[in-house]
Amino acid sequence: MTKIESLAKASKELMLKEPFYGLLLMSLNKVWNERIPTAGVCLKGINYQLAINSKFWEELPLQQKVGILKHELLHIGFFHLVNYEKYSDKKRLNIAMDLEINQYIERDWLPEGGMFLDTFPNLKLGPRMGTKYYYDKLEENSEDEDVKSCMDGMNNGDTEVTLSNGNSVNLPDHDFEDVESLPEATKKLIESQTEHIVKQVAEQVQKSKGNIPGEFSEILERLNKVNKAKFDWKGYIRRFTGKSVKTYTKKSRRKYNKRLPDFPGMKIKKHKHILAAIDTSGSVSTSELKEFLGELYHLQKTGSDVTICQCDTAISYIGSFDYKKELKIHGRGGTDFQPVIDYYNESQRKYSCLMYFTDGEAPAPDNARGSILWVLSSRGDKSWLEGTYGELIQLEK
């Protein structure tokens, strides 16, 4: 059996045993790399890649191949690459990460010498407490004989050490340092990409009536959490768009036509269609964009149709808003409100009103008219838009 066939077989076995991890594995590019001692995940651009040493791989039984795949996927799913820079001692962090994720893998699925809670019996580590907990515990107990042996071994470049009980343990060596050197915007993009992958895989598993692993339930709950609205959109929409509601007519066979008895009646329906402009300039932070998208979710929940218009110095995207779908952010250049105002002036027959979500850091536009609401981020600067045509509100912190 070739190494490619062997990898395909292990992947299929993982898919059958744990579909969530099998689907997550399908999202990765896989390469053979003899320069690494075992296996590991790394970045290729903003995407993840699984690298495997073929000699190490071929010596493993099938069950341990499956366990190694799951181990590496847990590093991604638990956001270890994204959070790597938050910890100062990378060697201690390497141990803490393995202590966390190996608890979610059957012990006989992993090669001998893995990091487990009973590797450090004197620390009395609690189960499934998270990487930070284990990192802190290792720091608090740095003088423990087994902790000291592991840290000294890692500092000396050893691959394994013998513990006080006579057992050998393999020392983890995750190479995630390349993430730290990336620009902040790229790191945020990788974090968003990781969130998107995890949510997408979960949706695929649920569609096929599979189960989401318990270890991911809390992560998905956090990713899918929608913050409470910072503004009373329902009450405000009723007042703000009261005079600018579009009226639609629809034929109805159930309704009697008094003038023409042989023809269907007409049903009149009043509907709100909001143009929501999002300032995607470089001055708007990622947290502010998330704040805007959260408010747009609540805005849509009022029963209004919402069309998104992204703009920095020019309009880069116009399309319907769907909170369940990933919204790709365009732009990130300078700021100019005028393109959206010009578009709204030309298209007022289509929309009930314009709501412009921004940090406010740009000169007021010319020739603004119609129903316009400026929605300033919680960290925005009001001074730019005070006195501008339209109404102005600022989201609470």
C-alpha positions as CSV (number, residue, x, y, z in Angstrom):
1,M,0.0,0.0,0.0
2,T,1.4,3.4,-1.0
3,K,1.6,6.3,1.5
4,I,-1.2,8.1,-0.3
5,E,-3.4,5.0,-0.2
6,S,-2.6,4.7,3.5
7,L,-3.6,8.3,4.2
8,A,-6.8,7.8,2.2
9,K,-7.6,4.7,4.3
10,A,-7.0,6.5,7.6
11,S,-9.0,9.4,6.5
12,K,-11.9,7.2,5.5
13,E,-11.7,5.4,8.9
14,L,-11.8,8.8,10.7
15,M,-14.8,9.8,8.6
16,L,-16.7,6.6,9.6
17,K,-15.8,6.8,13.3
18,E,-16.1,10.6,13.7
19,P,-17.7,12.4,10.7
20,F,-17.0,15.9,12.2
21,Y,-13.3,15.3,12.2
22,G,-13.4,13.6,8.8
23,L,-15.1,16.6,7.2
24,L,-12.7,18.9,8.9
25,L,-9.8,16.9,7.5
26,M,-11.2,17.2,4.0
27,S,-10.8,21.0,4.2
28,L,-7.0,20.7,4.6
29,N,-4.3,20.5,2.0
30,K,-2.0,17.5,2.8
31,V,1.7,17.3,2.0
32,W,4.5,14.9,2.8
33,N,7.5,16.6,4.5
34,E,10.6,14.7,5.6
35,R,12.0,17.7,7.3
36,I,9.6,17.4,10.2
37,P,9.9,14.5,12.7
38,T,6.3,13.4,12.9
39,A,3.2,15.4,11.7
40,G,1.9,18.9,12.2
41,V,-0.4,21.6,11.0
42,C,0.8,24.8,9.6
43,L,-0.4,27.7,7.4
44,K,-0.2,28.1,3.7
45,G,-1.4,31.7,3.1
46,I,-4.5,32.0,5.3
47,N,-5.4,28.3,4.9
48,Y,-4.3,25.3,7.0
49,Q,-2.1,22.5,5.7
50,L,-1.3,19.1,7.2
51,A,2.3,18.0,6.8
52,I,3.4,14.4,7.5
53,N,6.7,12.6,7.7
54,S,6.2,9.6,5.5
55,K,8.7,7.3,7.5
56,F,6.9,8.2,10.8
57,W,3.5,7.6,9.2
58,E,4.3,4.2,7.6
59,E,5.5,2.8,11.0
60,L,2.1,3.5,12.7
61,P,-0.8,1.0,12.9
62,L,-4.0,2.2,11.3
63,Q,-5.7,3.1,14.6
64,Q,-2.8,5.4,15.6
65,K,-2.8,7.0,12.1
66,V,-6.4,8.0,12.8
67,G,-5.5,9.3,16.3
68,I,-2.6,11.4,14.9
69,L,-5.0,13.0,12.3
70,K,-7.5,13.8,15.0
71,H,-4.7,15.2,17.2
72,E,-3.7,17.7,14.5
73,L,-7.3,18.6,13.7
74,L,-7.9,19.4,17.4
75,H,-5.1,22.0,17.2
76,I,-7.0,23.8,14.5
77,G,-10.5,23.4,16.0
78,F,-9.3,24.6,19.4
79,F,-7.8,27.7,17.8
80,H,-4.2,26.9,19.0
81,L,-2.5,28.5,16.0
82,V,-4.6,31.6,16.3
83,N,-3.9,31.9,20.1
84,Y,-0.3,30.9,20.0
85,E,1.1,34.5,20.3
86,K,-0.9,35.1,23.5
87,Y,1.5,33.0,25.5
88,S,5.1,34.0,26.3
89,D,6.7,30.6,27.1
90,K,6.1,28.5,23.9
91,K,7.7,25.3,25.3
92,R,5.3,25.3,28.3
93,L,2.5,26.1,25.9
94,N,3.4,23.1,23.7
95,I,2.9,20.8,26.7
96,A,-0.3,22.6,27.8
97,M,-1.9,22.3,24.3
98,D,-1.2,18.5,24.1
99,L,-2.5,18.0,27.6
100,E,-5.8,19.6,26.5
101,I,-6.4,17.9,23.2
102,N,-5.1,14.4,24.0
103,Q,-8.0,14.1,26.5
104,Y,-10.4,14.0,23.5
105,I,-8.6,11.0,21.8
106,E,-8.8,7.4,22.8
107,R,-5.5,6.6,24.5
108,D,-4.7,3.6,22.3
109,W,-5.2,5.8,19.2
110,L,-2.0,7.6,20.0
111,P,1.6,6.4,20.0
112,E,3.3,5.6,23.3
113,G,4.7,8.5,25.2
114,G,2.0,11.1,24.7
115,M,1.2,13.9,27.1
116,F,-1.7,13.1,29.4
117,L,-2.9,14.4,32.7
118,D,-1.3,11.5,34.6
119,T,2.1,12.4,33.1
120,F,2.3,14.9,36.0
121,P,0.6,13.1,38.9
122,N,1.7,15.6,41.5
123,L,-0.1,18.5,39.8
124,K,-3.6,16.9,40.2
125,L,-4.8,18.4,37.0
126,G,-8.5,18.8,36.4
127,P,-10.0,17.2,33.2
128,R,-10.9,19.3,30.2
129,M,-10.0,22.6,31.7
130,G,-8.5,24.3,28.6
131,T,-5.0,25.2,27.5
132,K,-4.7,28.3,29.7
133,Y,-5.5,26.3,32.8
134,Y,-2.8,23.7,32.1
135,Y,-0.3,26.5,31.0
136,D,-0.8,28.2,34.4
137,K,-0.6,25.0,36.4
138,L,2.7,24.1,34.7
139,E,4.0,27.6,35.6
140,E,2.8,27.4,39.2
141,N,4.5,24.0,39.6
142,S,7.7,24.7,37.6
143,E,9.8,23.1,40.4
144,D,7.9,19.8,40.2
145,E,10.5,17.1,39.2
146,D,8.6,15.9,36.1
147,V,7.7,19.4,34.9
148,K,11.3,20.4,35.3
149,S,12.6,17.4,33.4
150,C,10.3,18.1,30.5
151,M,11.2,21.8,30.4
152,D,14.9,21.1,30.7
153,G,14.7,18.5,27.9
154,M,12.9,20.9,25.6
155,N,15.5,23.6,26.3
156,N,18.2,21.1,25.4
157,G,16.5,20.1,22.2
158,D,15.7,16.5,23.3
159,T,12.8,14.7,21.7
160,E,11.9,12.6,24.8
161,V,12.7,12.4,28.6
162,T,12.4,9.8,31.3
163,L,10.1,10.8,34.2
164,S,10.4,10.1,37.9
165,N,8.2,6.9,37.5
166,G,10.6,5.5,34.9
167,N,8.2,6.1,31.9
168,S,9.4,8.0,28.8
169,V,7.4,10.9,27.4
170,N,7.7,12.4,24.0
171,L,8.3,16.2,24.0
172,P,6.0,18.1,21.7
173,D,7.5,20.6,19.3
174,H,4.7,22.6,17.5
175,D,6.1,25.0,14.9
176,F,3.5,27.7,15.0
177,E,6.0,30.6,15.3
178,D,5.3,31.8,11.7
179,V,1.8,33.0,12.8
180,E,3.3,35.5,15.2
181,S,5.2,37.4,12.4
182,L,2.1,37.9,10.3
183,P,0.4,41.4,10.1
184,E,-2.5,41.9,12.5
185,A,-5.0,42.1,9.7
186,T,-3.9,38.7,8.4
187,K,-4.1,37.2,11.8
188,K,-7.7,38.4,12.1
189,L,-8.4,36.9,8.7
190,I,-7.0,33.6,9.8
191,E,-9.2,33.6,12.9
192,S,-12.3,34.4,10.8
193,Q,-11.3,31.6,8.4
194,T,-11.0,29.2,11.3
195,E,-14.4,30.2,12.7
196,H,-15.9,29.8,9.2
197,I,-14.4,26.3,8.7
198,V,-15.6,25.0,12.1
199,K,-19.1,26.4,11.6
200,Q,-19.3,25.1,8.0
201,V,-18.2,21.6,9.1
202,A,-20.8,21.6,11.9
203,E,-23.6,22.5,9.5
204,Q,-22.6,19.7,7.1
205,V,-22.6,17.2,9.9
206,Q,-26.0,18.3,11.1
207,K,-27.4,18.2,7.6
208,S,-26.4,14.6,7.3
209,K,-28.0,13.9,10.8
210,G,-24.6,13.3,12.4
211,N,-23.6,14.4,15.9
212,I,-21.4,17.3,16.8
213,P,-18.6,16.2,19.2
214,G,-19.2,17.4,22.8
215,E,-15.9,19.1,22.9
216,F,-17.0,21.5,20.1
217,S,-20.5,22.4,21.5
218,E,-19.1,25.2,23.7
219,I,-16.9,26.5,20.8
220,L,-19.9,26.5,18.4
221,E,-22.1,28.1,21.0
222,R,-19.6,31.0,21.3
223,L,-19.2,31.3,17.5
224,N,-22.9,31.4,16.9
225,K,-23.7,33.7,19.8
226,V,-25.5,36.9,18.8
227,N,-25.0,39.7,21.2
228,K,-28.0,41.5,22.5
229,A,-29.0,44.5,20.3
230,K,-27.4,47.8,21.4
231,F,-30.3,49.7,20.1
232,D,-34.2,49.4,20.0
233,W,-34.4,48.8,16.3
234,K,-38.1,47.7,16.4
235,G,-39.3,50.8,18.0
236,Y,-37.1,53.1,16.0
237,I,-37.9,51.5,12.6
238,R,-41.6,51.9,13.2
239,R,-41.0,55.7,13.8
240,F,-38.2,56.3,11.3
241,T,-39.6,54.5,8.3
242,G,-43.3,55.2,9.2
243,K,-43.5,57.6,6.3
244,S,-41.2,55.7,3.9
245,V,-42.8,52.3,3.7
246,K,-43.0,50.8,0.2
247,T,-46.4,49.4,-0.8
248,Y,-46.7,46.2,-2.9
249,T,-49.8,44.7,-4.5
250,K,-50.3,41.0,-4.9
251,K,-53.1,39.0,-6.7
252,S,-55.2,36.9,-4.4
253,R,-57.7,34.3,-5.4
254,R,-59.1,34.2,-1.8
255,K,-60.0,37.9,-1.9
256,Y,-63.2,38.8,-3.8
257,N,-62.8,41.5,-6.5
258,K,-65.8,43.8,-6.1
259,R,-65.3,45.6,-9.4
260,L,-64.5,42.6,-11.5
261,P,-66.1,39.4,-10.0
262,D,-64.4,37.1,-12.5
263,F,-60.9,38.4,-11.6
264,P,-58.8,37.8,-8.6
265,G,-58.7,40.4,-5.8
266,M,-55.7,42.5,-5.0
267,K,-53.9,42.2,-1.7
268,I,-52.0,45.3,-0.5
269,K,-48.8,44.7,1.6
270,K,-46.7,47.3,3.2
271,H,-43.0,46.4,3.3
272,K,-39.8,48.0,4.6
273,H,-36.6,47.6,2.5
274,I,-33.6,49.1,4.2
275,L,-30.3,50.0,2.5
276,A,-27.6,49.4,5.1
277,A,-24.3,50.9,4.1
278,I,-21.2,49.6,6.0
279,D,-18.1,51.7,6.2
280,T,-15.3,49.2,5.3
281,S,-12.4,51.7,5.4
282,G,-9.2,50.9,7.2
283,S,-10.1,53.1,10.2
284,V,-13.0,50.7,11.1
285,S,-11.7,47.9,13.3
286,T,-12.7,44.3,13.1
287,S,-14.5,44.6,16.4
288,E,-16.5,47.5,15.0
289,L,-17.4,45.5,11.9
290,K,-18.6,42.7,14.1
291,E,-20.6,45.3,16.1
292,F,-22.3,46.5,12.9
293,L,-23.1,42.9,11.7
294,G,-24.6,42.1,15.1
295,E,-26.9,45.1,14.8
296,L,-27.9,44.2,11.2
297,Y,-29.0,40.8,12.5
298,H,-31.4,42.5,14.9
299,L,-32.4,45.0,12.2
300,Q,-33.4,42.1,9.9
301,K,-35.3,40.5,12.8
302,T,-37.8,43.4,12.7
303,G,-39.2,42.0,9.5
304,S,-37.4,44.4,7.2
305,D,-35.5,43.4,4.0
306,V,-31.9,44.5,4.3
307,T,-29.6,45.2,1.4
308,I,-25.9,45.6,2.3
309,C,-23.8,48.2,0.5
310,Q,-20.0,48.1,1.4
311,C,-18.0,51.2,0.7
312,D,-14.6,52.7,1.6
313,T,-13.8,55.3,-1.1
314,A,-16.0,53.5,-3.6
315,I,-18.8,51.0,-3.4
316,S,-17.3,47.5,-3.5
317,Y,-20.3,45.3,-2.9
318,I,-24.1,45.5,-3.0
319,G,-26.3,42.4,-2.1
320,S,-28.9,41.1,0.2
321,F,-28.0,40.5,3.9
322,D,-28.2,37.0,5.4
323,Y,-26.8,36.6,8.8
324,K,-26.4,32.8,8.5
325,K,-24.0,33.2,5.6
326,E,-20.4,34.4,5.8
327,L,-20.1,38.0,4.6
328,K,-16.8,38.7,2.9
329,I,-15.6,42.2,3.7
330,H,-14.3,44.3,0.8
331,G,-12.4,47.6,0.8
332,R,-10.2,48.6,3.8
333,G,-8.9,51.7,2.1
334,G,-9.8,55.4,2.8
335,T,-13.3,56.7,3.6
336,D,-15.7,58.6,1.4
337,F,-19.5,58.7,2.1
338,Q,-20.4,60.3,-1.2
339,P,-20.6,57.2,-3.4
340,V,-23.3,55.6,-1.2
341,I,-25.2,58.9,-1.0
342,D,-25.2,59.2,-4.8
343,Y,-26.3,55.6,-5.2
344,Y,-29.1,56.1,-2.6
345,N,-30.3,59.3,-4.4
346,E,-30.6,57.4,-7.6
347,S,-32.3,54.4,-6.1
348,Q,-34.7,55.9,-3.5
349,R,-37.7,54.3,-5.2
350,K,-36.2,50.9,-4.2
351,Y,-35.5,51.6,-0.5
352,S,-37.5,52.8,2.5
353,C,-34.4,54.4,4.0
354,L,-30.6,54.5,4.2
355,M,-28.8,53.5,7.4
356,Y,-25.0,54.2,7.3
357,F,-22.9,52.2,9.8
358,T,-19.6,54.0,10.3
359,D,-16.9,55.2,12.7
360,G,-17.6,58.7,11.3
361,E,-14.1,59.5,10.4
362,A,-14.7,61.3,7.0
363,P,-16.1,64.7,5.8
364,A,-19.9,64.9,5.6
365,P,-21.3,64.2,2.1
366,D,-23.0,66.7,-0.3
367,N,-26.6,66.5,-1.6
368,A,-27.9,64.0,1.0
369,R,-31.6,63.6,0.9
370,G,-34.4,61.2,1.8
371,S,-34.6,59.2,5.1
372,I,-31.0,58.8,6.3
373,L,-29.8,57.5,9.7
374,W,-26.1,57.6,10.6
375,V,-25.3,54.7,12.9
376,L,-22.0,55.5,14.7
377,S,-19.9,52.7,16.3
378,S,-19.5,52.6,20.0
379,R,-15.9,53.9,19.6
380,G,-16.8,56.4,16.7
381,D,-16.2,60.1,16.6
382,K,-19.4,62.2,16.5
383,S,-17.7,65.4,15.6
384,W,-17.3,64.5,11.9
385,L,-21.1,64.1,11.4
386,E,-22.7,66.6,13.8
387,G,-24.9,68.9,11.7
388,T,-25.0,66.5,8.8
389,Y,-28.3,65.9,7.0
390,G,-30.2,63.0,8.5
391,E,-30.5,61.6,12.0
392,L,-27.5,60.4,14.1
393,I,-27.3,57.8,16.8
394,Q,-24.3,56.1,18.5
395,L,-24.2,52.5,19.7
396,E,-23.6,52.0,23.3
397,K,-20.3,50.5,24.6
